[in-house]
Amino acid sequence: MRDAMVLKAQRFVNSVYGSRTGTTVQETGEADWATLYALTRALQYELGITAFSDNFGPTTLNTLTAKYPKLDADTVPSPDFCRIVQSGLYCKGYDGGDRHRRTPGRPAAGPGRGADPRLAAGSGSRCGNPRERAVGRPAQGGPGTGAPPAHRGMTSV
């Protein structure tokens, strides 16, 4: 199933990070592993990790939490960093908000506003305008969802 926001994510990762990470993806509008891997490598690039990996593992997590113990609209290091996070959310079936601009005064994504209901109120994506409703498909992948399955049991960097 083609998704306009996934297509934007694919175009973004190709145009901004394709030459930086050596990874490009097909622009199909369908969430797939290749897109998630490219977004992971883009995040690693932004974190200064030079040994890129397709997986979000201990090195990526430790570097992320050491550099940015708290990420929200006020602490996100750059617009591209924000777009990486939001693109990943879209590819997993969550509402990532508007990836192109941040409008002050708009509420953060949170329970009931299109973000993962497991997040505390106001702790969702605040990098841009949240859309008014969820994207309408499950967060976990499976047959017919258009989203790849969640990462589980993979060795990672």
Disulfide bonds with the S-S distance in Angstrom:
Cys82-Cys127 2.28
